[in-house]
Amino acid sequence: MSSFYNKNLSLNPSNGKAYPARISGNNEAGNINRRLFRSFRSTKNDMCPDCKEKGIIICDTSEGTQICNGCGLVVESNILSEEQEWRNFSNDGQSKGNDRNRVGEVSDIWLENNLTSTTFIKSSKKLQHLNMMTQINKNDQTLLSAFNILKLICETFFLRSNVIERAKEITKELQDMEQLKNRINNLNMLAVVYLACREAGHIKSIKELITFDRSYKEKDLGKTINKLKKVLPSRAFVYNENISHLIYSLSNRLQLSTDLIEAIEYVVKKATTLITTSHRLNSLCGGSIHLIVELNTSEEKNVKLPHLSQIASVCGVTTNTLKTTFKELLAASEYILPKNYLKDNNTKLVILKHKYLHDDKKKRR
């Protein structure tokens, strides 16, 4: 009979053999449990029996041993592995060249149940579908289907793991707001990846992302990004480090002074937090450059500043896109311009607004 079920026997932790247990009448159950489960608990030691506190115990999980680095004593030759993800070790009869294998994929922290995956020997769609329906709840099912699309997109564009995790975070936030159910398609997931790339500092343009699915147009993705920004207003910004790097590179190519570059950088950083419409970073920088250049252009100054066509060619955008972005920035100029520009160029701002914005109002009428 096994010692686990025999009240009169207990396990010897050194050799694993059964021996008679000494049972006292007063605390019979407690003594049996202490001796019985001694070999099943964690056997990791904190102190070497020879070196005491001088030696440091090193745990070798691949061999299942504990060794003192001071005297070399093998403190424990058979320890229980507390690693849940690994299933075989180097002394399990495997060849020396083989690495330890995972049992399925790593559990995803964004799922509610946080379950480990089930690996099927033969690819059976029915078994996989049955496993998904029985073991995973509905919320995790919607998340998994969205994550699968995100994984394909990120693998297509060779995006880093931090971008994937940021995209999963945005997807989870949409699910918490009950906005994910009708958004599980390529177009909405591309919009999620677009925002994740901007936040992670690995900026991808709409033209690049739309190549994943040619059935959609750039306008469709732009509209979807705008809708997503309205649902998640806190996500509608870009980290400032990449903006500064891009502004300095574009401004140096246009041979602008440092004062103008600082003003352009201020405008772009303010505009990214206030303007919710979808703009490529190049077009936003180009519109900001054009705005500052227009405010500093005067007949009295003999300084040569770049024209609209020059700014558009350097920024890699069309003149029409640059004009549209410029008008949006001009309409919000009171909130995005530095204070000294609002004081010194107040009359110039009024003239520009009357020239560009007033004409648009007449055309709409």
Secondary structure, DSSP 8 states (H G I E B T S, - for coil): --TTT-TTEEE-TTT--EEE----STTHHHHHHHHHTTTTS----SSBTTTBTSS-EEEETTTTEEEETTT--EEESS-----SSB---TTSS--TT----BSSS---TTSSS-------SS--HHHHHHHHHHHS-HHHHHHHHHHHHHHHHHHHTT--HHHHHHHHHHHHHHHHTT-SGGG-SHHHHHHHHHHHHHHHT----HHHHGGG-TTS-HHHHHHHHHHHHHH-GGG----HHHHHHHHHHHHHHTT--HHHHHHHHHHHHHHHHH--S---HHHHHHHHHHHHHHHH--SS-------HHHHHHHHT--HHHHHHHHHHHHHTHHHHS-HHHHHHTHHHHHHHIIIIIHHHHHHH-
